[in-house]
């Protein structure tokens, strides 16, 4: 008679150590929560800012913060809320106006990388001596401020202006910056952009401005709600004449791809 088979011994497996669980969100310290909040906020800011600059490289800017602020100011002041703004492609905006704003606002626009440090230094020295406050902002800086930011002189706003200036110089290029600039800046009380300005001041389209008419619009840009491009004061007339003279040095045609022609 065969001997009974012994039962096979049971296999024992060593218990695997449980992985260390990461600390739960609820167990984070206040300092960690603050740190992660700022990290997430920074990522959102960089993502949205870069995305908006890329978006407006191809899409016309429908309105700017300044347009909204002016409308609110007029509403609260009991004034008529007047708003005139139409987008005009750069190739339909007079070359005279393009040359005029370069001559008036930013002579080194075609060659700098967004900032004119010599102009900034001159403005700083002038303001330090107690003279009339001057700005050293380039067309690129003005465009960044007009499209993406609010008006003001705080360090935060200036820092953000520098940041957006770098972005539009890298992503847009000079030609697009000029196109957005001439379509977004304030050129009269409630008048924004070249199309509306040429209609408002001269009753003609933006492509047919003479050098003196273009200089008239460029001459009022320091304060377009105070000064007039037509029926101008002696101060503005002198500015017009100076701008026309300096337009000759810009060249017959502005070449945004390289140097001036």
C-alpha positions as CSV (number, residue, x, y, z in Angstrom):
1,X,0.0,0.0,0.0
2,X,1.5,3.4,-1.0
3,X,2.3,5.8,1.6
4,X,0.1,8.9,1.7
5,X,1.6,12.1,0.0
6,X,2.6,14.9,2.2
7,X,0.9,18.2,1.5
8,X,3.2,20.6,-0.3
9,X,4.5,23.4,1.9
10,X,2.8,26.7,1.4
11,X,4.8,29.4,-0.4
12,X,5.4,32.4,1.8
13,X,6.1,35.8,0.2
14,X,7.7,38.5,2.0
15,X,5.5,41.5,2.5
16,X,6.4,44.4,0.3
17,X,7.0,47.6,2.0
18,X,4.3,50.1,1.4
19,X,5.5,53.1,-0.7
20,X,5.8,56.3,1.2
21,X,2.8,58.4,0.6
22,X,3.4,61.9,-0.5
23,X,2.1,64.5,1.9
24,X,-1.5,65.5,1.2
25,X,-2.3,69.0,0.0
26,X,-4.1,69.6,3.2
27,X,-1.0,68.9,5.2
28,X,1.1,71.5,3.3
29,X,2.5,74.3,5.4
30,X,1.3,77.9,4.8
31,X,4.7,78.7,3.2
32,X,4.4,75.9,0.7
33,X,0.9,76.9,-0.2
34,X,2.0,80.5,-0.9
35,X,5.0,79.2,-2.9
36,X,2.8,77.1,-5.1
37,X,0.3,79.8,-5.5
38,X,2.9,82.2,-6.9
39,X,4.4,79.5,-9.1
40,X,1.0,78.7,-10.6
41,X,0.2,82.5,-11.0
42,X,3.5,83.0,-12.8
43,X,2.9,80.1,-15.2
44,X,-0.5,81.4,-16.0
45,X,0.8,85.0,-16.5
46,X,3.6,83.8,-18.8
47,X,1.2,81.6,-20.7
48,X,-1.5,84.2,-21.2
49,X,0.9,87.0,-22.0
50,X,2.8,85.1,-24.6
51,X,-0.4,83.6,-26.0
52,X,-2.0,87.1,-26.3
53,X,1.1,88.5,-28.1
54,X,1.1,85.6,-30.6
55,X,-2.7,86.1,-31.1
56,X,-2.4,89.8,-31.9
57,X,0.4,89.2,-34.3
58,X,-2.3,88.0,-36.7
59,X,-5.6,89.4,-35.4
60,X,-6.4,93.2,-35.4
61,X,-6.5,94.7,-31.9
62,X,-10.2,95.6,-31.4
63,X,-9.8,98.0,-28.5
64,X,-7.2,99.0,-25.8
65,X,-7.4,99.6,-22.1
66,X,-7.0,103.3,-22.7
67,X,-10.1,103.4,-25.0
68,X,-12.2,101.8,-22.1
69,X,-10.7,104.2,-19.5
70,X,-11.5,107.3,-21.7
71,X,-15.0,106.1,-22.2
72,X,-15.5,105.6,-18.5
73,X,-14.0,109.0,-17.7
74,X,-16.4,110.7,-20.2
75,X,-19.3,108.8,-18.8
76,X,-18.6,109.7,-15.2
77,X,-17.9,113.3,-16.2
78,X,-21.2,113.7,-18.0
79,X,-19.6,114.1,-21.4
80,X,-20.6,112.5,-24.6
81,X,-19.0,109.0,-25.0
82,X,-17.4,109.4,-28.4
83,X,-15.4,106.5,-29.8
84,X,-14.0,106.2,-33.3
85,X,-11.7,103.4,-34.2
86,X,-11.3,101.3,-37.4
87,X,-8.5,99.0,-38.3
88,X,-6.5,99.9,-41.4
89,X,-3.7,97.6,-42.8
90,X,-0.3,99.2,-42.8
91,X,0.0,99.1,-46.6
92,X,-3.1,101.4,-46.8
93,X,-1.6,103.9,-44.3
94,X,0.3,106.8,-45.9
95,X,4.1,106.3,-45.8
96,X,4.2,110.0,-44.9
97,X,2.5,109.2,-41.6
98,X,4.8,106.3,-40.9
99,X,7.8,108.5,-41.5
100,X,6.3,111.4,-39.4
101,X,5.8,109.3,-36.3
102,X,9.3,107.9,-36.6
103,X,10.7,111.4,-37.0
104,X,8.6,112.7,-34.1
105,X,8.5,109.9,-31.6
106,X,11.3,107.5,-32.2
107,X,14.1,108.3,-34.6
108,X,16.0,105.0,-34.0
109,X,12.9,102.8,-34.3
110,X,14.2,100.8,-37.2
111,X,17.5,100.0,-35.5
112,X,16.9,99.6,-31.8
113,X,15.7,96.4,-30.1
114,X,12.8,98.0,-28.3
115,X,14.6,100.5,-26.1
116,X,16.5,103.7,-26.8
117,X,18.8,104.0,-23.9
118,X,20.3,107.3,-25.0
119,X,16.8,108.9,-25.2
120,X,16.0,107.4,-21.7
121,X,19.2,109.0,-20.3
122,X,18.4,112.4,-21.8
123,X,14.9,112.2,-20.4
124,X,16.2,111.3,-17.0
125,X,18.7,114.2,-17.0
126,X,16.1,116.6,-18.2
127,X,13.6,115.6,-15.6
128,X,16.3,115.6,-12.9
129,X,17.0,119.3,-13.6
130,X,13.4,120.1,-13.0
131,X,12.5,120.8,-16.6
132,X,9.3,119.9,-18.3
133,X,8.8,116.1,-17.8
134,X,10.0,114.2,-20.9
135,X,9.5,110.6,-21.8
136,X,12.1,108.4,-23.4
137,X,9.7,105.7,-24.6
138,X,10.1,104.2,-28.0
139,X,7.3,103.4,-30.4
140,X,7.7,99.7,-29.3
141,X,7.3,100.7,-25.6
142,X,4.3,102.9,-26.4
143,X,2.6,100.1,-28.3
144,X,3.2,97.5,-25.5
145,X,1.7,100.0,-23.0
146,X,-1.3,100.9,-25.2
147,X,-2.3,97.4,-26.1
148,X,-1.6,95.4,-22.9
149,X,-1.4,97.8,-20.0
150,X,-2.9,100.7,-18.2
151,X,-1.7,104.3,-18.0
152,X,0.5,105.3,-15.1
153,X,4.1,105.7,-13.8
154,X,4.5,103.0,-11.3
155,X,7.5,100.7,-11.2
156,X,5.2,97.7,-11.7
157,X,3.7,99.2,-14.9
158,X,7.1,100.1,-16.2
159,X,8.4,96.7,-15.5
160,X,5.5,95.0,-17.3
161,X,6.0,97.5,-20.2
162,X,9.6,96.4,-20.6
163,X,8.5,92.7,-20.5
164,X,5.8,93.2,-23.2
165,X,8.2,95.3,-25.3
166,X,10.7,92.5,-25.5
167,X,7.9,90.1,-26.4
168,X,6.5,92.2,-29.3
169,X,10.0,92.9,-30.6
170,X,10.7,89.1,-30.7
171,X,7.3,87.9,-31.9
172,X,5.8,90.7,-33.9
173,X,8.8,92.5,-35.5
174,X,9.0,96.2,-36.6
175,X,6.4,96.1,-39.3
176,X,3.6,94.7,-37.1
177,X,4.6,97.0,-34.2
178,X,4.2,100.0,-36.5
179,X,0.9,98.7,-37.8
180,X,-0.6,98.1,-34.3
181,X,0.8,101.4,-33.1
182,X,-0.8,103.4,-35.9
183,X,-4.1,101.6,-35.4
184,X,-4.3,101.9,-31.6
185,X,-2.8,105.2,-30.4
186,X,-5.0,108.2,-29.3
187,X,-5.0,110.8,-32.1
188,X,-7.7,113.1,-30.8
189,X,-10.5,113.2,-28.2
190,X,-12.1,109.8,-28.7
191,X,-10.2,109.3,-32.0
192,X,-8.0,106.2,-32.2
193,X,-5.8,105.1,-35.1
194,X,-4.8,106.5,-38.4
195,X,-8.1,105.8,-40.2
196,X,-10.2,107.7,-37.7
197,X,-7.6,110.4,-37.3
198,X,-7.3,111.3,-41.0
199,X,-11.0,111.3,-41.4
200,X,-11.4,113.4,-38.2
201,X,-8.7,116.0,-39.0
202,X,-8.6,116.1,-42.8
203,X,-11.7,114.4,-44.1
204,X,-9.7,112.1,-46.2
205,X,-8.5,108.5,-46.2
206,X,-5.3,107.3,-44.4
207,X,-3.5,106.6,-47.6
208,X,-3.5,110.1,-49.1
209,X,-1.8,112.3,-46.4
210,X,0.6,114.9,-47.5
211,X,3.9,115.3,-45.5
212,X,2.5,118.4,-43.7
213,X,-0.8,116.7,-42.8
214,X,1.0,113.6,-41.5
215,X,3.3,115.9,-39.5
216,X,0.2,117.6,-38.1
217,X,-1.1,114.3,-36.6
218,X,2.4,113.3,-35.3
219,X,2.8,116.8,-33.7
220,X,-0.2,116.4,-31.4
221,X,0.7,112.9,-30.1
222,X,2.2,114.2,-26.8
223,X,-1.3,115.3,-25.8
224,X,-3.9,114.7,-28.6
225,X,-6.8,115.8,-26.4
226,X,-5.3,119.2,-25.8
227,X,-3.6,120.0,-29.2
228,X,-5.2,120.2,-32.7
229,X,-3.8,119.0,-36.0
230,X,-5.7,121.7,-37.9
231,X,-6.2,125.3,-36.8
232,X,-3.1,124.6,-34.6
233,X,-1.3,126.8,-32.1
234,X,2.1,128.3,-33.0
235,X,3.7,125.7,-30.8
236,X,2.2,122.8,-32.9
237,X,3.0,124.6,-36.1
238,X,6.6,124.8,-35.2
239,X,6.6,121.1,-34.3
240,X,5.0,120.3,-37.7
241,X,7.8,122.2,-39.6
242,X,10.5,120.4,-37.6
243,X,8.9,117.0,-38.2
244,X,8.7,117.7,-41.9
245,X,12.4,118.6,-42.0
246,X,13.3,115.4,-40.1
247,X,11.1,113.2,-42.3
248,X,13.7,113.8,-45.1
249,X,16.3,111.9,-43.1
250,X,14.0,108.9,-42.7
251,X,14.2,108.1,-46.4
252,X,11.8,107.8,-49.3
253,X,10.4,104.6,-48.0
254,X,10.6,102.8,-44.7
255,X,12.0,99.3,-45.0
256,X,11.0,97.3,-41.9
257,X,13.0,94.2,-43.0
258,X,16.4,96.0,-42.8
259,X,17.8,99.4,-42.9
260,X,16.0,102.5,-44.2
261,X,15.9,103.1,-47.9
